[in-house]
């Protein structure tokens, strides 16, 4: 999965849904892909104004910022074939307009 840290800007709020794709390149040169749509959590203008007013000292001093985390899970359960393992992964955010502070790839392994 991917975790995106995005600012709560009007550009991101107006963007709506966006697509992101994970493409796995296998040892036999084939590719497997999964695409998921995501959207920022909706917050009304009134709530944004209240939060900005309440946290304004922290926002001005730089100890806090207005951001959201968007988690995108591409596979619930992915089993890597030991005879044809995934050799490379590519993640693509399919939006020209989204503003992103930071992105993190999260891999949760379950061993049996």
JOSULSUL-V494274 format. One record per residue. N is the residue number from 1. PSI is psi in whole degrees, -180 to 180 (* if undefined). Layout:
BEGIN
n=N psi=PSI
n=N psi=PSI
END
This chain:
BEGIN
n=1 psi=166
n=2 psi=137
n=3 psi=120
n=4 psi=132
n=5 psi=112
n=6 psi=145
n=7 psi=151
n=8 psi=68
n=9 psi=164
n=10 psi=-30
n=11 psi=-46
n=12 psi=-38
n=13 psi=-38
n=14 psi=-17
n=15 psi=-40
n=16 psi=-140
n=17 psi=150
n=18 psi=157
n=19 psi=149
n=20 psi=144
n=21 psi=142
n=22 psi=127
n=23 psi=120
n=24 psi=128
n=25 psi=123
n=26 psi=165
n=27 psi=-31
n=28 psi=18
n=29 psi=6
n=30 psi=166
n=31 psi=144
n=32 psi=133
n=33 psi=155
n=34 psi=131
n=35 psi=140
n=36 psi=145
n=37 psi=153
n=38 psi=161
n=39 psi=149
n=40 psi=152
n=41 psi=133
n=42 psi=136
n=43 psi=131
n=44 psi=158
n=45 psi=-38
n=46 psi=-44
n=47 psi=-39
n=48 psi=-42
n=49 psi=-44
n=50 psi=-45
n=51 psi=-40
n=52 psi=-41
n=53 psi=-45
n=54 psi=-37
n=55 psi=12
n=56 psi=-39
n=57 psi=-38
n=58 psi=-35
n=59 psi=-41
n=60 psi=-38
n=61 psi=-14
n=62 psi=5
n=63 psi=-9
n=64 psi=158
n=65 psi=160
n=66 psi=106
n=67 psi=164
n=68 psi=157
n=69 psi=131
n=70 psi=117
n=71 psi=128
n=72 psi=115
n=73 psi=120
n=74 psi=-37
n=75 psi=132
n=76 psi=-47
n=77 psi=118
n=78 psi=126
n=79 psi=119
n=80 psi=126
n=81 psi=121
n=82 psi=-22
n=83 psi=-17
n=84 psi=69
n=85 psi=159
n=86 psi=130
n=87 psi=-21
n=88 psi=147
n=89 psi=137
n=90 psi=132
n=91 psi=132
n=92 psi=125
n=93 psi=117
n=94 psi=64
n=95 psi=132
n=96 psi=-17
n=97 psi=-13
n=98 psi=140
n=99 psi=128
n=100 psi=129
n=101 psi=-50
n=102 psi=147
n=103 psi=144
n=104 psi=133
n=105 psi=128
n=106 psi=125
n=107 psi=120
n=108 psi=112
n=109 psi=135
n=110 psi=117
n=111 psi=142
n=112 psi=*
END
